[in-house]
Amino acid sequence: MGDYTVAFLVSGMPFLYVYMASLIALLIPIQIKDENAPVVRFSATQFLIPLLLAPPLLLDYFSLFAMLADPSAQLYIGVVSFLIQMGLGLPFLFWKKFWEKAQEKMLSNNFV
């Protein structure tokens, strides 16, 4: 694998983590404080999270295996993967209303 290809794959990972953390912060704002906390049951929204997180993770694995299978398209696949990851994570970084809503939801659920 070329150095540039690996660089594109690795540089897109922070955007992917921002995407995942943003969804979790909005959909599961629960903090378990101690062992005496009440049992929290999962809602339908919380079961939705793996469905929303799976495609970006599968994209990373697909990109890696596609680059191993077709060395001539390594740079193209790396760039496309990076752009998709950036497109997923970057809007959450600059979306102020989203973070205000997530913060309000956390405060309403006693998240410290």
C-alpha positions in Angstrom: 0.0 0.0 0.0 1.3 3.4 -0.8 2.1 6.0 1.8 -0.4 8.5 0.5 -3.2 5.9 0.5 -2.6 5.0 4.2 -2.4 8.8 5.0 -5.8 9.3 3.4 -7.4 6.4 5.3 -5.9 7.5 8.7 -6.6 11.2 8.3 -10.3 10.5 7.7 -10.7 8.6 11.0 -11.1 11.6 13.3 -14.0 12.8 11.2 -15.5 9.3 11.5 -15.1 9.5 15.3 -16.7 12.9 15.4 -19.7 11.5 13.5 -20.1 8.5 15.9 -19.6 10.6 19.0 -22.2 13.2 17.8 -24.8 10.5 17.2 -24.2 8.9 20.6 -24.3 12.3 22.4 -27.7 13.1 20.9 -29.3 9.7 21.1 -27.9 8.2 24.3 -27.3 11.0 26.8 -27.2 8.6 29.7 -24.5 8.6 32.4 -24.3 5.7 34.9 -23.2 7.4 38.1 -22.8 4.4 40.4 -23.9 0.8 40.8 -27.0 1.9 42.6 -28.4 3.7 39.5 -31.7 2.4 38.2 -31.6 0.0 35.3 -31.9 1.8 32.1 -33.9 0.2 29.4 -33.0 0.7 25.8 -35.5 2.6 23.6 -36.1 2.1 19.9 -33.9 5.2 19.1 -31.0 3.6 20.9 -31.3 0.5 18.8 -31.1 2.8 15.8 -27.5 3.8 16.6 -25.8 0.6 15.3 -27.7 1.0 12.1 -26.4 4.6 11.7 -22.8 3.7 12.8 -22.4 0.6 10.7 -22.2 2.1 7.2 -19.2 4.4 8.0 -17.3 1.6 9.7 -18.1 -0.8 6.9 -16.8 1.9 4.5 -13.5 1.8 6.2 -13.2 -1.9 6.1 -14.3 -2.0 2.5 -11.8 0.7 1.5 -9.0 -1.2 3.2 -9.8 -4.6 1.5 -10.5 -2.9 -1.9 -7.1 -1.3 -1.7 -5.5 -4.7 -1.0 -7.5 -6.3 -3.8 -6.8 -3.6 -6.5 -3.4 -1.9 -6.0 -3.9 0.3 -9.1 -6.9 2.1 -7.5 -5.4 2.6 -4.0 -5.1 6.4 -4.2 -8.6 6.8 -5.7 -10.2 4.6 -3.0 -8.2 6.4 -0.3 -9.3 9.9 -1.5 -13.0 8.8 -1.9 -13.0 7.2 1.5 -11.4 10.4 3.1 -14.0 12.7 1.4 -16.9 10.5 2.6 -15.6 10.5 6.1 -15.0 14.2 6.0 -18.5 14.7 4.7 -19.9 12.7 7.6 -18.0 14.4 10.4 -17.3 17.9 9.4 -21.0 19.2 9.5 -21.2 18.1 13.1 -18.1 20.1 14.0 -19.7 23.4 12.8 -23.4 22.7 13.6 -23.9 24.9 16.7 -27.7 24.1 17.0 -27.0 20.4 17.1 -24.6 20.7 20.0 -26.9 23.0 21.9 -29.7 20.4 21.4 -27.4 17.6 22.6 -26.3 19.6 25.6 -30.0 20.4 26.6 -30.8 16.7 26.3 -27.9 15.7 28.4 -28.8 18.3 31.1 -32.4 17.1 31.1 -31.2 13.6 31.8 -28.9 14.7 34.6 -25.7 14.1 32.7 -22.9 15.6 34.7 
